[in-house]
Amino acid sequence: MAVTGKRYDKDFKLGAVKMVLEKGRKVSSVAADLGVGYDTLLRWIKEFSTDPENSFRGSGRLRPDEEEIRRLKRENQDLREENAILKKAAAIFANPRK
């Protein structure tokens, strides 16, 4: 039977990483206080340092507000493309053929 590790949310991971990076605490101390493995905390720090904006993405499932934002961005892009096509069509039909 495989042993599965604990799952920590993004806020928990960010808090742990910031304790080390911003408050200057030792990795071993933070790991012990939070009950997280030393190597796990090091991996979180590396992931955050590599790409702070996209670190700790999670399981791929979006929260409802994130899902709504993604849907609206996609809809916005579709409408922009449709608008561009309609502008080109209007320009073509506005010029009479000679």
C-alpha positions as CSV (number, residue, x, y, z in Angstrom):
1,M,0.0,0.0,0.0
2,A,1.4,3.3,-1.1
3,V,1.9,6.1,1.5
4,T,0.5,9.4,0.3
5,G,1.8,12.7,1.7
6,K,-0.2,15.5,3.2
7,R,-1.7,18.1,1.0
8,Y,-1.1,21.8,1.8
9,D,-2.9,24.7,0.2
10,K,-1.2,27.5,-1.5
11,D,-1.6,30.0,1.4
12,F,0.1,27.5,3.8
13,K,3.0,27.0,1.4
14,L,3.4,30.8,0.8
15,G,3.4,31.5,4.5
16,A,6.1,28.9,5.2
17,V,8.2,30.2,2.3
18,K,7.9,33.8,3.5
19,M,8.9,32.8,7.0
20,V,12.2,31.7,5.6
21,L,12.7,34.3,2.9
22,E,11.3,37.5,4.4
23,K,11.7,36.9,8.1
24,G,15.0,35.2,7.9
25,R,14.1,32.1,9.9
26,K,16.0,28.9,9.4
27,V,14.5,26.3,7.1
28,S,14.9,23.6,9.8
29,S,13.1,25.7,12.4
30,V,10.2,26.6,10.2
31,A,9.9,23.0,9.0
32,A,9.8,21.7,12.6
33,D,7.3,24.3,13.7
34,L,4.9,23.6,10.9
35,G,5.3,19.9,10.9
36,V,6.6,19.9,7.3
37,G,9.6,17.9,6.0
38,Y,12.8,19.8,5.6
39,D,13.2,18.7,2.0
40,T,9.6,19.6,1.3
41,L,10.1,23.1,2.5
42,L,13.3,23.5,0.5
43,R,11.4,22.3,-2.6
44,W,8.7,25.0,-1.9
45,I,11.3,27.7,-1.6
46,K,12.9,26.6,-4.9
47,E,9.6,26.6,-6.7
48,F,8.7,30.0,-5.3
49,S,12.1,31.5,-6.2
50,T,11.9,30.1,-9.7
51,D,8.5,31.5,-10.6
52,P,6.6,33.4,-7.8
53,E,3.6,34.2,-9.9
54,N,2.9,30.6,-10.9
55,S,4.1,28.7,-7.9
56,F,1.9,26.3,-6.0
57,R,-0.7,25.8,-8.8
58,G,-2.4,22.9,-7.0
59,S,-4.3,20.0,-8.5
60,G,-5.4,21.9,-11.5
61,R,-8.9,22.5,-10.3
62,L,-9.7,26.2,-10.2
63,R,-11.7,28.0,-7.5
64,P,-15.0,29.3,-8.8
65,D,-13.8,32.9,-9.0
66,E,-10.7,31.8,-10.9
67,E,-12.8,29.7,-13.3
68,E,-15.1,32.7,-13.9
69,I,-12.1,34.9,-14.6
70,R,-10.7,32.4,-17.1
71,R,-14.1,32.0,-18.8
72,L,-14.5,35.8,-19.1
73,K,-11.0,36.2,-20.5
74,R,-11.7,33.6,-23.1
75,E,-15.1,35.2,-24.0
76,N,-13.4,38.6,-24.2
77,Q,-10.8,37.2,-26.6
78,D,-13.5,35.6,-28.8
79,L,-15.4,38.9,-28.9
80,R,-12.3,40.9,-29.9
81,E,-11.7,38.4,-32.7
82,E,-15.3,38.6,-33.9
83,N,-15.2,42.5,-33.7
84,A,-12.0,42.5,-35.8
85,I,-13.6,40.3,-38.5
86,L,-16.7,42.5,-38.5
87,K,-14.6,45.6,-39.0
88,K,-12.9,44.1,-42.0
89,A,-16.2,43.0,-43.5
90,A,-17.7,46.4,-43.0
91,A,-14.7,48.0,-44.7
92,I,-15.0,45.6,-47.7
93,F,-18.8,46.2,-48.1
94,A,-18.4,50.0,-47.7
95,N,-16.1,50.3,-50.7
96,P,-18.2,49.9,-53.9
97,R,-16.7,47.8,-56.6
98,K,-15.5,49.7,-59.7
